[in-house]
């Protein structure tokens, strides 16, 4: 993935509109994210059409998988394995998975994803109002460690005191299991800094534009994102592009703002 990437989130429920916008912006952005509404409306066949437009750029399928992981004596046989297996050959390069269902759930997605060549991005926190109600809650460290041990996951912690809340636990879990990266909220700069205590992996950040609650301009959002997360990151931009009268023009403007901000940081 390109450093400081811009990923267009096309969270639309009409396949013809998704394909129309994708065809206009595929050459400008660094990748595309497709959500559950699109998959439900059109089926996974649309992913192949988007892949044809993107070439080898990332195509993130944002399923936020959060189901059962179960390992028999020979293989993974939980619901998560069945979900991920449906994406074989679909054109998806990455998928998202929740961490709160626990170690076996995440481990199953990572294992099957690795077999299929699909990268797995874990969600330790989300960008919407109220997400902190649960993700920032206290972590039962003893219970967490026991669950990891039973799932064959060995935590790589320098000190248990690192784990302040559920988000920290999910980050530690992702590092232990070997996810390919994380979803981190651009709406919460302090959380992005916290992520970097745990990981050097990619952080893909939704929350640009209308979701921002800090009164920042898009340029200010990009500056905070780039400064806090660094080059191993992606800015996920949605309605600013797909709701624009001219999505291609809007995508170009977003990329130009990214380039200007990154250029300014390089000069400092």
N, C-alpha and C positions, 0 to 999 in steps of 0.2 A: 504493500500500500504506500502511496505517496506520503511524504512527510507533510504534516499540517494539512491533511486532506479535507476537502469539502464533499460531504456525502448528502445527496438530495433525498429527503424523506418524502416518498409519494404515498402518504397514508390516505388513499382515496378508495372509494368502494365501487367505482365503475371502471371496468377493465379498459374500455375504449379511451377514457380520459387518462388513465395511467399510461397507456401506451403512447398517446398523443404527446403528453408532457415529456415522457422519457425520450421519445424520438427527437424532441427539440433540444434537450439539455445534455444528452449523453456525451456529446463531444466536449462539453464545457466543464462539467463537474468531474470529481474523481471517483465517483461511485454512486450507487442508488440503494436506498432502503425501501423494502416493501413490507407492509404490515398485514395483520390478520384479516381486516376487512376485504382487502384485495384478493387474498387467497380464497376466502369463503365465496366471494362473488364469482371468481373466474376459474378457480382451480390452479394447481401448481404449473399447469402448462404455460401460463403467462410468464413464468420465470425464464423459460427458454427463449421467448421472444425478447425479453429485456436483455438477456445475456447476449443475444445477437447484436443488439444496439451498443452494448457496453464494451465488447471485445474482452480484454482480460482485466478490466477494472472490477473492483469489489461489488458484489451484489449481496447485501445483507437481508436475510429473511427474518423479520422481527416477530418470532412466534412467542417469545418469552415462555419457553417450555418450563412447566412446573408440575410435573407428574411423577409417577412412581419409577424408581430405579430398582431393579431386582436382578441379582446375579445368582444363577444356578451353579452347579458344580462345574459347568463347562462354558457358559456364556451369559451375556447380559440378555435378559428376557422381559424387562419391565416395559411399561407403557412408553417411557421416553425413547427406548430403543426403536419401538415401532414408529413413533413420530418421526424421528430423524431418518430412519431407513426410507421413508416415503420421499425424501428429498434427493435420493441417489440419482445422479445424472440430470438433475433439474436445472442446473445452472447456478444454484446458490453457492456462494463462496464462504459465507458466514451465517451463523444462526445465533440467537440469543437464548439464554437460559437463566431462570431464577435460582438463587442460592438458598432461599429460605426452606425449601423442602428437604434439605439436608445433603450429607456427603454422597450417599449412594445415587441420589437423583442426578447430581452434577457429574459424578464420575461416569455414569452410564452414557450421558450425552457426549462427554469428551471422548470416551472410548469409541463409540459408534461414529461420531464425527470424524475422528482421526482416521478410522478405516475408510471413510468415504471421501477424505480430502476436504472436509468442511471445517472451517475454523469456528471455535466456540467463544462467544463473548458473554461474560457473567455480569449479572446486575447486583451490585452491592447496595445501591441507592437509586432512587428515581427522581425525576425532575419536577414532578407536579406538587402542588400545595398539599400538605398533609402526609407526604411520604415519610417524613421523619417520625411520625407517630409510632411506627413499628420498626423501621430500619435503624433508628437512633436509640431504640430501647436497649435495656441492659441484656447482656449476654450471659447465660448460665455456662460458664467456662468448663466446669466439670462435666456437665451433660454433653457439651459440645465435643470435648476431647474423647469421651466414651463413644459417642456416635461415630466419630472419625475412626477410632480404633476398630470398631465392629465392622466398618466398611472398608478396612484395609488402607485407610488414608493416614499418612504420617505427616503431621503438621510440622512446618519448618519455622519455628518461632525462636527468636533469641531470648524472649522473655514473655511470659503470659500477661505481664502488665501492659503489653502492647495492645491487648484486646479491650477496648473501651466500650464497644457496643456491638449490635448485630452486624452493622456494616463492616466493622473491622473483622469480625468472624468470617464473613463471606469472602472478604479479600484474602484472608489467611487460607481459607479453604481453596480458593481459586489457585493460589500459588502452589499449594501442596498437590493438587490434582493435575495442574498443568494446563489451565485454560489458555487460550490464545490472546485474550485481552479482556477488557471490561467496558461496560457502559457506565459513564460518569456524568452527573448532571451539570451542564453549563450554568444552570440557575443557582448553583451552590459552589462558588469558588473555593470556600474553605474545605469542602469535601474533596475537591479535586486535589488540593494540597495533601490531604490526608491519604488519598489513594497512593500518592507517590512515595509515601513512607513505606508502603508494603510492596510496591511493584514497579518495574521498569518496562512493563509490557504496554501494548497499545491501549489507549483509552479513547473510546468513541463517545462523543458528548452531544446529546440532544438538549433542547431548551433554548435555542437561539431565536430571537425575534419576539413574537407575542407572548411567549411563556416567561420571559424575563421579568422578575419582580423587583429589580434593583434600580430601575430607571436609567439603565445604560443604553447608549447608542449601540448599533451593531458593531461599530469599530471598537468601542470600549469592551464589548463582550468578547470579541476576537482577541483583543490584547490580554484580557484576564485569562482567557482559555490558553492561549499560546504560552504565556508566562508561567502559568501554574502547571501545565501538563507537559509542555515541551513538544518536540517534533514527532514523537511516537504517538500521534493522536489524530482524531478526525472530528470535525465540526459537522454535526447532523443538522441540516437546515430544511425545514418543511414548508409551512404555509407562505413564508416570504417568497418562495419560488412558485409553488403550484397554484397559489391563489392570485398571482400577479396577472395583469392583462396580457403581458408578454413574458412567459416563463423563461424563454431563452435570454432575453434582456436582463431579467431579474437574476438569473443564475450568473451571468457575466458580471453583474454589479457586485454580487456576493463574493465571487472569486477575486475581483479587483480589490475589494476591501480587505480580504484575507491577505492578498499579495502585498498590499501597502503596509498592513500591520506587521507582517513577518519581516518585510524589508526594513521597517523602522526598528524592530527589535534587533536585527542583525547589525545595525549601525550603532547601537548603544554600547 
